Amino acid sequence: MIHTRVTPLRGAAAAHDTLTRGATFLAALAERPVIADGWPQGPHARTRARFVANCLRELDRFLHGLLDELGASAGHVVREEQRNTANKLRDYGVHPLASGADRARLLALGRSSACLIHCNGVVRRPDVAGGSMMTAGWRADVGDELRRYPLGTRLAPGRTEIIDVCRFYDRLGHRLMLAPPVLPPRRQPAPRKPRIAAAASFQATPCVAHQASS
């Protein structure tokens, strides 16, 4: 048997592989009875809510790492203090992927995971102040619109919703890898003051002229 040495993936390729494997693993987990049998009742509901929230946050973290690697390879300054993945996608460059529906869905996923982990899935905060609805990070049963929940209702993402989220992260990561890198604009150097003008201003100074004549 001939053993071949496998070169480990690096940079954006490694980050993309991590995101893909994470989305694939979670989608497979959603098919198992622990998720597919429905949302539990009683005290077990809190455990399920925190578990699903942590799964969503892991996928978000994997995408965050991919954006950092892609940004660094394109010559961007990677801002480690920027922890919001939706904003990091916005700051990635002027590519159309950095705005629109993808970023809106990442924001909705952030709200969904926060609702699950802090409020046990009970919707307490609307999308906007004074509103009555919160948009979740998964699509509705019909169409491509994201599902919206009235205040006081409970998020209970099951098999269909989790698989939908996994496919979103998988597709977004794949499209980002295929997109050409967007280089940041170069800063123009500040104009230097001509030496001739500097010499002229030096000769015109009265105190300097007086010292030269004495």
C-alpha positions in Angstrom: 0.0 0.0 0.0 1.3 3.5 -0.9 0.7 6.1 1.7 0.3 9.6 0.4 0.8 12.6 2.6 -2.2 14.8 2.8 -1.5 18.5 2.9 -3.6 20.2 5.6 -5.9 23.0 4.5 -4.9 26.5 5.4 -6.4 29.9 5.6 -9.8 30.4 3.9 -9.9 26.8 2.6 -9.6 25.5 6.1 -12.2 27.9 7.4 -14.6 27.0 4.6 -14.1 23.3 5.3 -14.9 23.9 9.0 -18.1 25.8 8.1 -19.2 23.1 5.6 -18.5 20.2 8.1 -20.3 22.1 10.8 -23.4 22.7 8.7 -23.4 19.1 7.5 -23.1 17.7 11.0 -25.9 19.9 12.4 -28.2 19.1 9.4 -27.6 15.3 10.1 -28.3 15.8 13.8 -31.7 17.5 12.9 -32.7 14.2 11.3 -32.3 12.3 14.5 -35.1 11.7 16.9 -33.6 14.1 19.5 -34.6 17.0 17.1 -37.1 15.4 14.7 -39.5 14.3 17.4 -40.5 17.8 18.2 -39.9 20.4 20.9 -40.0 19.1 24.5 -42.3 20.4 27.2 -41.7 21.5 30.7 -38.1 22.1 32.1 -36.6 20.2 29.1 -37.7 23.1 26.8 -35.1 25.4 28.4 -32.4 22.8 27.8 -33.4 22.4 24.1 -33.6 26.2 23.6 -30.0 26.7 24.9 -28.8 23.7 22.9 -30.2 25.0 19.6 -29.0 28.5 20.3 -25.4 27.2 20.9 -25.6 25.3 17.6 -26.7 28.4 15.7 -23.9 30.4 17.3 -21.3 27.8 16.3 -22.3 28.1 12.7 -22.2 31.9 13.0 -18.7 31.6 14.5 -17.5 29.4 11.7 -18.7 31.9 9.1 -17.1 34.7 11.1 -13.8 32.9 10.8 -14.2 32.4 7.1 -14.8 36.1 6.6 -11.7 36.9 8.6 -9.6 34.6 6.4 -11.0 35.9 3.2 -10.6 39.5 4.3 -6.9 38.9 5.2 -6.2 37.2 1.9 -7.7 40.2 0.1 -5.6 42.7 1.9 -8.2 43.9 4.3 -7.4 44.9 7.9 -9.1 42.3 10.0 -10.9 43.9 12.9 -10.9 41.4 15.8 -13.1 43.7 17.9 -15.9 43.3 15.3 -17.8 40.3 16.6 -21.1 40.8 14.8 -20.9 38.5 11.7 -23.6 40.4 9.9 -21.6 43.6 10.2 -18.4 41.8 9.2 -20.1 40.6 6.1 -21.1 44.2 5.4 -17.5 45.4 6.0 -16.0 42.6 3.8 -16.1 44.9 0.7 -18.3 46.3 -2.0 -19.3 42.9 -3.3 -23.1 42.5 -3.6 -22.8 39.6 -1.1 -21.9 42.0 1.6 -25.4 43.5 1.7 -29.0 42.7 1.2 -30.9 39.5 2.1 -27.8 37.6 3.4 -26.9 40.2 6.0 -30.6 40.6 7.0 -30.8 36.9 7.6 -27.7 36.9 9.7 -29.2 39.7 11.8 -32.4 37.6 12.2 -30.3 34.6 13.2 -28.6 36.6 15.8 -31.9 37.7 17.3 -33.2 34.2 17.2 -30.2 32.7 19.1 -30.4 35.5 21.7 -34.1 34.8 22.1 -33.5 31.1 22.6 -30.7 31.4 25.0 -31.9 34.4 27.1 -35.7 34.0 27.0 -36.1 30.2 26.5 -37.4 31.0 23.0 -40.3 33.3 24.1 -40.4 36.3 21.9 -39.9 39.4 24.1 -38.4 42.0 21.7 -39.6 43.0 18.3 -37.5 43.8 15.2 -38.0 47.6 15.8 -39.0 49.6 18.8 -42.8 49.8 19.1 -43.3 46.8 16.8 -45.2 43.6 17.5 -43.3 41.0 15.5 -39.8 39.4 15.5 -38.2 38.0 12.3 -36.5 34.6 12.9 -33.5 33.3 10.9 -35.4 30.5 9.1 -37.9 30.6 6.3 -41.6 30.3 6.6 -43.4 27.1 5.6 -44.3 28.6 2.2 -42.2 30.8 0.1 -38.7 32.3 0.7 -39.7 35.0 3.3 -38.3 34.6 6.8 -40.8 33.5 9.4 -42.1 36.2 11.7 -43.4 35.6 15.3 -45.7 37.8 17.3 -44.6 38.9 20.8 -45.3 36.3 23.4 -45.1 33.3 21.1 -42.3 30.7 21.3 -39.5 29.9 18.9 -39.3 26.1 18.6 -37.1 25.4 15.6 -37.2 21.7 14.7 -35.9 19.6 11.9 -37.1 21.7 9.0 -36.0 25.0 10.4 -32.5 23.8 11.5 -31.8 22.2 8.1 -32.9 25.4 6.4 -30.4 27.4 8.5 -27.6 24.8 7.7 -28.3 25.1 4.0 -28.1 28.9 4.2 -24.7 28.9 5.9 -23.5 26.2 3.5 -24.6 28.2 0.4 -23.3 31.5 1.7 -19.9 30.0 2.5 -19.7 28.5 -1.0 -20.6 31.7 -2.7 -18.1 33.7 -0.7 -15.3 31.2 -1.7 -16.2 31.6 -5.4 -16.4 35.4 -5.3 -13.3 37.3 -6.4 -11.6 39.1 -3.5 -12.3 42.8 -3.2 -9.2 44.8 -2.5 -9.5 47.8 -0.2 -8.9 51.2 -1.9 -5.3 52.5 -1.6 -4.7 55.7 0.4 -3.2 58.5 -1.6 0.0 59.9 0.0 -0.3 63.4 1.5 1.3 66.1 -0.8 4.7 67.3 0.5 5.5 71.0 0.9 8.0 72.1 -1.8 11.4 73.0 -0.5 11.6 76.2 -2.6 8.5 77.6 -0.9 9.9 76.7 2.5 13.2 78.5 1.7 11.3 81.6 0.6 9.2 81.7 3.8 12.4 81.4 5.8 14.0 84.4 4.1 10.9 86.5 4.6 11.0 86.1 8.4 12.0 89.6 9.9 13.9 88.3 12.9 16.0 86.0 10.8 16.9 88.8 8.4 17.9 91.1 11.4 20.2 88.4 12.8 21.9 88.0 9.5 22.7 91.7 9.1 24.1 92.1 12.7 
